[in-house]
Amino acid sequence: MTVVALAISCNTAPAVSYEQDFLNKRLDDKAKAKALVDVGTASFNTLIKEKGEVDPVNLIREYFQVALKFDPNNETAQKMLVAVEDFRNAKLRESLAEAKRLMQKDTRKDDEVLNLLVSINRAILLDPKNPDVIKMKADTEQIRKDLVKAKIAGAKASIDKASAATKDTVRDELLVSAWTTVGQVLRIAPDDAEALKVKDSLSKQIDSMVDKRLAGLDKLLETAKFTAAKTQIDSADELNIKLGGASSVIQFDQHVV
């Protein structure tokens, strides 16, 4: 990965570090291309082929594009670039078809409105200059604003109720609901300042929630009360799953139960 990062930066950054200079002197263009292709292929296989993720498509495509600048005859880079483009085009068609289907409905449920905006966001990521994408984004701009406003208000309401709750279980469920809602906002408006502010505030409360679940765990392990310890870990793990793995304090690999 280091070789790839340095190779790319050699083409884009004016300043050259010692490491970059060293690699430039030690690796010829074909070696740089191979390094880029190796990392790009590994990323393609893991993130695109296995997981079907869309977010890294543009970066992975760039690996092969830069590799071909170093070595225009690299057949693997050429084939992988085609594979990335095929995936991008297929996902773009899927996103546009889903967005068009939902836009044609006279009435939409809340989850359908969210799916509509998510589909358009995915299409924007894949091809922001596509005329259909540009039109859909413009046509749904007010829908996006209204949904973001409503979702943030709902998240804040859940947080207010959580602060007034007397039972931990009620408080936890309300905070989980708020976290899920803010996550939905950030899927359709990733740069929304208010949503990011709410998320940052929630992060601290979430870590506190999980800390409570794990309180006394070390003592249970030290006294060989493994059944009770496992129950406690399972409780924290269940909560973290609901949060989509949001907690930064859970490190179950440190415990053997």
C-alpha positions as CSV (number, residue, x, y, z in Angstrom):
1,M,0.0,0.0,0.0
2,T,2.9,2.3,0.8
3,V,4.3,1.8,-2.7
4,V,1.0,2.7,-4.2
5,A,0.4,5.8,-2.2
6,L,3.9,7.0,-3.0
7,A,3.5,6.2,-6.6
8,I,0.3,8.1,-6.9
9,S,1.6,11.1,-5.0
10,C,4.6,11.2,-7.3
11,N,2.2,12.2,-10.1
12,T,0.2,14.7,-8.1
13,A,2.2,16.3,-5.4
14,P,4.9,18.9,-6.1
15,A,7.0,18.1,-3.1
16,V,8.9,14.8,-3.1
17,S,9.7,13.1,0.2
18,Y,12.8,11.0,0.9
19,E,10.7,7.9,0.6
20,Q,9.2,9.0,-2.7
21,D,12.6,9.9,-4.1
22,F,14.0,6.5,-2.9
23,L,11.2,4.6,-4.6
24,N,11.4,6.6,-7.8
25,K,15.1,5.7,-8.1
26,R,14.6,2.1,-7.2
27,L,11.4,1.2,-9.2
28,D,11.0,1.6,-12.9
29,D,7.6,2.5,-14.4
30,K,6.6,-1.1,-14.9
31,A,7.3,-1.9,-11.3
32,K,5.2,1.1,-10.2
33,A,2.4,0.0,-12.5
34,K,2.5,-3.5,-11.1
35,A,2.4,-2.2,-7.5
36,L,-0.7,-0.2,-8.3
37,V,-2.4,-3.0,-10.2
38,D,-1.7,-5.4,-7.3
39,V,-3.3,-3.2,-4.7
40,G,-6.1,-2.1,-7.0
41,T,-7.0,-5.8,-7.8
42,A,-7.0,-6.8,-4.1
43,S,-9.3,-3.9,-3.4
44,F,-11.5,-4.7,-6.3
45,N,-11.8,-8.4,-5.2
46,T,-12.6,-7.5,-1.6
47,L,-14.7,-4.3,-1.7
48,I,-16.4,-4.6,-5.1
49,K,-16.5,-8.3,-6.1
50,E,-17.2,-9.7,-2.6
51,K,-19.0,-6.9,-0.8
52,G,-20.5,-5.0,-3.8
53,E,-19.5,-1.6,-2.2
54,V,-20.0,1.5,-4.3
55,D,-18.1,4.2,-2.4
56,P,-14.5,3.0,-3.3
57,V,-15.2,2.6,-7.0
58,N,-13.7,5.9,-8.1
59,L,-10.5,5.3,-6.1
60,I,-10.1,1.8,-7.3
61,R,-10.5,2.9,-10.9
62,E,-7.8,5.5,-10.3
63,Y,-5.3,2.8,-9.3
64,F,-5.6,1.3,-12.8
65,Q,-5.7,4.6,-14.6
66,V,-2.5,5.7,-13.0
67,A,-0.9,2.3,-13.6
68,L,-1.6,2.7,-17.3
69,K,0.1,6.1,-17.2
70,F,3.2,4.3,-16.0
71,D,2.8,1.3,-18.3
72,P,0.3,1.7,-21.1
73,N,0.7,-1.9,-22.2
74,N,-0.1,-3.4,-18.8
75,E,-2.8,-5.9,-19.8
76,T,-4.0,-6.6,-16.3
77,A,-4.6,-2.9,-15.6
78,Q,-6.6,-2.7,-18.9
79,K,-8.8,-5.6,-18.0
80,M,-9.3,-4.5,-14.4
81,L,-10.3,-1.0,-15.6
82,V,-12.9,-2.5,-17.8
83,A,-14.2,-4.6,-14.9
84,V,-14.5,-1.6,-12.7
85,E,-16.3,0.3,-15.4
86,D,-18.7,-2.6,-15.9
87,F,-19.5,-2.6,-12.2
88,R,-19.9,1.2,-12.1
89,N,-22.2,1.2,-15.0
90,A,-24.3,-1.7,-13.7
91,K,-24.7,0.0,-10.3
92,L,-25.6,3.3,-12.0
93,R,-28.3,1.6,-14.0
94,E,-29.7,-0.1,-10.9
95,S,-29.6,3.2,-8.9
96,L,-31.4,5.2,-11.7
97,A,-34.0,2.5,-12.2
98,E,-34.8,2.4,-8.5
99,A,-34.9,6.2,-8.3
100,K,-37.2,6.4,-11.3
101,R,-39.5,3.7,-10.0
102,L,-39.9,5.5,-6.7
103,M,-40.3,9.0,-8.3
104,Q,-43.2,7.7,-10.4
105,K,-45.2,6.7,-7.3
106,D,-48.0,9.1,-6.4
107,T,-47.4,8.5,-2.7
108,R,-44.4,7.2,-0.9
109,K,-43.9,5.8,2.6
110,D,-41.1,7.2,4.7
111,D,-38.7,4.4,4.0
112,E,-39.4,4.8,0.2
113,V,-38.5,8.5,0.4
114,L,-35.3,7.5,2.1
115,N,-34.5,4.8,-0.5
116,L,-35.3,7.3,-3.3
117,L,-32.7,9.8,-2.0
118,V,-30.1,7.1,-1.2
119,S,-30.5,5.8,-4.8
120,I,-29.9,9.2,-6.2
121,N,-26.9,9.8,-3.9
122,R,-25.4,6.6,-5.1
123,A,-26.0,7.6,-8.7
124,I,-24.3,11.0,-8.0
125,L,-21.3,9.2,-6.6
126,L,-21.0,7.0,-9.6
127,D,-21.6,9.6,-12.3
128,P,-22.2,13.2,-11.2
129,K,-22.3,14.5,-14.7
130,N,-25.0,12.1,-16.0
131,P,-28.0,14.3,-17.2
132,D,-30.5,12.0,-15.6
133,V,-28.6,12.1,-12.3
134,I,-28.4,15.9,-12.4
135,K,-32.2,16.2,-13.1
136,M,-33.2,13.8,-10.4
137,K,-31.1,15.6,-7.9
138,A,-32.7,18.9,-8.8
139,D,-36.2,17.4,-8.8
140,T,-35.8,16.0,-5.3
141,E,-33.9,18.8,-3.6
142,Q,-36.9,20.0,-1.6
143,I,-37.8,16.4,-0.7
144,R,-34.2,16.0,0.6
145,K,-34.3,19.2,2.6
146,D,-37.7,18.3,4.2
147,L,-36.6,14.8,5.1
148,V,-33.3,16.0,6.6
149,K,-35.1,18.6,8.7
150,A,-37.7,16.0,9.9
151,K,-35.1,13.4,10.7
152,I,-32.9,15.7,12.7
153,A,-35.9,17.0,14.6
154,G,-36.8,13.4,15.4
155,A,-33.3,12.5,16.5
156,K,-33.2,15.5,18.8
157,A,-36.6,14.6,20.3
158,S,-35.3,11.1,21.1
159,I,-32.2,12.6,22.8
160,D,-34.4,14.9,24.9
161,K,-36.6,12.0,25.9
162,A,-33.5,9.9,26.7
163,S,-32.2,12.6,29.1
164,A,-35.5,12.6,31.0
165,A,-35.8,8.8,31.1
166,T,-35.5,7.1,34.4
167,K,-34.9,3.5,33.1
168,D,-31.6,2.6,31.4
169,T,-33.4,0.3,28.9
170,V,-35.7,3.1,27.8
171,R,-32.8,5.6,27.6
172,D,-30.7,3.2,25.6
173,E,-33.5,2.5,23.1
174,L,-34.1,6.2,22.6
175,L,-30.4,6.8,22.0
176,V,-30.2,3.9,19.6
177,S,-33.2,5.4,17.7
178,A,-31.5,8.8,17.6
179,W,-28.3,7.3,16.3
180,T,-30.1,5.3,13.6
181,T,-32.0,8.4,12.5
182,V,-28.9,10.6,12.3
183,G,-27.2,7.8,10.3
184,Q,-30.1,8.0,7.8
185,V,-29.6,11.7,7.4
186,L,-25.9,11.3,6.7
187,R,-26.7,8.7,4.0
188,I,-28.5,11.4,2.0
189,A,-26.7,14.5,3.2
190,P,-23.2,13.4,4.4
191,D,-22.0,17.0,4.9
192,D,-25.0,18.3,6.9
193,A,-23.5,20.3,9.7
194,E,-26.4,19.9,12.1
195,A,-26.5,16.1,11.6
196,L,-22.7,15.9,12.2
197,K,-23.1,17.9,15.3
198,V,-25.8,15.6,16.7
199,K,-23.7,12.6,15.8
200,D,-20.7,13.9,17.7
201,S,-22.8,14.5,20.7
202,L,-24.4,11.1,20.5
203,S,-21.0,9.4,20.2
204,K,-20.1,10.3,23.8
205,Q,-23.4,9.1,25.1
206,I,-23.1,5.8,23.2
207,D,-19.7,5.1,24.6
208,S,-21.1,5.7,28.1
209,M,-24.0,3.3,27.4
210,V,-21.6,0.5,26.4
211,D,-19.3,1.3,29.4
212,K,-22.2,0.6,31.7
213,R,-22.8,-2.7,30.0
214,L,-19.2,-3.7,30.6
215,A,-18.9,-2.4,34.1
216,G,-17.4,-5.0,36.4
217,L,-16.5,-7.3,33.6
218,D,-12.8,-7.6,34.6
219,K,-13.8,-8.7,38.1
220,L,-16.1,-11.4,36.8
221,L,-13.3,-12.7,34.6
222,E,-10.8,-12.6,37.4
223,T,-13.1,-14.6,39.6
224,A,-13.8,-17.1,36.8
225,K,-17.5,-16.2,36.6
226,F,-17.4,-16.8,32.9
227,T,-21.1,-17.4,32.4
228,A,-22.0,-14.0,34.0
229,A,-19.2,-12.4,32.0
230,K,-20.4,-13.8,28.7
231,T,-23.9,-12.6,29.5
232,Q,-22.5,-9.1,30.1
233,I,-20.5,-9.1,26.9
234,D,-23.4,-10.4,24.9
235,S,-25.5,-7.5,26.2
236,A,-22.9,-5.0,25.2
237,D,-22.4,-6.7,21.8
238,E,-26.1,-6.7,21.1
239,L,-26.3,-3.0,21.8
240,N,-23.4,-2.3,19.6
241,I,-24.9,-4.3,16.7
242,K,-28.0,-2.1,17.0
243,L,-25.7,0.9,16.7
244,G,-24.1,-0.5,13.6
245,G,-20.8,-1.0,15.5
246,A,-20.7,2.7,16.5
247,S,-19.1,2.2,20.0
248,S,-15.4,2.9,20.2
249,V,-15.0,1.2,23.6
250,I,-15.9,-2.4,22.8
251,Q,-12.8,-4.6,22.3
252,F,-14.0,-8.1,22.7
253,D,-10.9,-9.6,21.4
254,Q,-9.2,-8.8,24.7
255,H,-11.6,-11.1,26.6
256,V,-11.7,-14.9,26.4
257,V,-15.0,-16.2,27.7
